Amino acid sequence: MSTNQNFSLYAGDTLDIVVELDNVDLSAATIKWAMTTLNGNEYLIYKQTPEITVDEDNGLIIFRLESADTIDCLGDYYHECELTDGIGNVSTIMTGLVNMKRSRV
């Protein structure tokens, strides 16, 4: 698991988040990613395969944050990514904080 995978972006921005996994069989994997309030009481963004792209050949997971996903967010949030492999093993592969900044434009 990769902890402290923190990032910042401006509210309303679009962002592709790319996660590289070494020695992980991504065939038939299910990926879930969520951004929540810091206390975890509310999902602000939730995505899962097939909305999340899985590149099995290169060991990549790519999830896209659209402008509509982030436009109303401001401040600090928690994010987490979970992988369930083809035989049902569940692993939390990434956690961290997201800092959403106000756009000045």
N, C-alpha and C positions, 0 to 999 in steps of 0.2 A: 504494500500500500504506500502511496505517496501522500504525505501530509504536507501542510503548509503550501499548497498549490494556490497561492493567492494571486489575484489579478484585479486590475482596475479598468474601468471603461466609462465613457460618458453615456448618460441616459439617452436612449434613442439611437445609439450606435449599433451597427451590425458587426458581429465577430464570429469567426470560425475558431473553435477551440479544438486543437489537435492533440491527442494523447497517443504516445508511442508505447506499445507493450512488447517487450522481448520475451520470447519463449512462452507465449500464451496461444493456445488453440482458439481462434476466434470463430471457427466454423460452428454454426448453430448457436452462437452465443446471443444472449439477450443483454442489452446495455440499458441502464436507466441513469438519468442525471436529473438532479433537482437543485434549485436555488430556493432557500427558505429564509424566513426571518431568523435572526440570531438565536432566538429561543426555540426555533423549530416548530412553532405552532401553525405556521401558514406556508404552503407552497406558493411561491410567486411564479416560478417557471418549472415545468416538469416535461421532460422529453424521454422517449425510449425508442428502441429500434422498432420499426424500420425508419423512423424519423431521424435517428442518429445513424450516420454512415459508418459501416464497418468494412475496412479494407483488409481482408484476411491475408492477402499476399504480402503486404508490407507491415502488418502488425499495427495498423492505425485505427483509431476511433476518432471520428470527426463529428462534432455537433455544432450546429449553427444557432447563434443567438440573432434573431431578427430585430429590427428596430421596434416593432410592436411588442416584443418580449420585454424590452428594457425601458421603454419610453416613460413609464410611470414609476420607475424605481429611483430611489435616492438614498444614499447612506451605505451602511455595511450589512452584508448578508452572508450566509453560510452556504456552501455548495458541496455536493457529494456525488460521486459516480460509483455505480455498482455493476458488476458483471456476473451473470449467471452462465456458466459454460454449458456445453451440449449435454452433459450428464447430470446437470442440476446443482453443481457446486457453486456457491455464492461467495463472491469476494468484493469487498469495498476496495476499489482500486485508486481512489483519489478523493481527498477532502481539502477544504481550504476556505478562505474568505474572499468575498467579492466587494470591492468598493465602487459604488456607482456615483459618479460625479455629475453635477448639474452642467448642462451645456449652456454656454453663454450666447449662442447664436439663435 
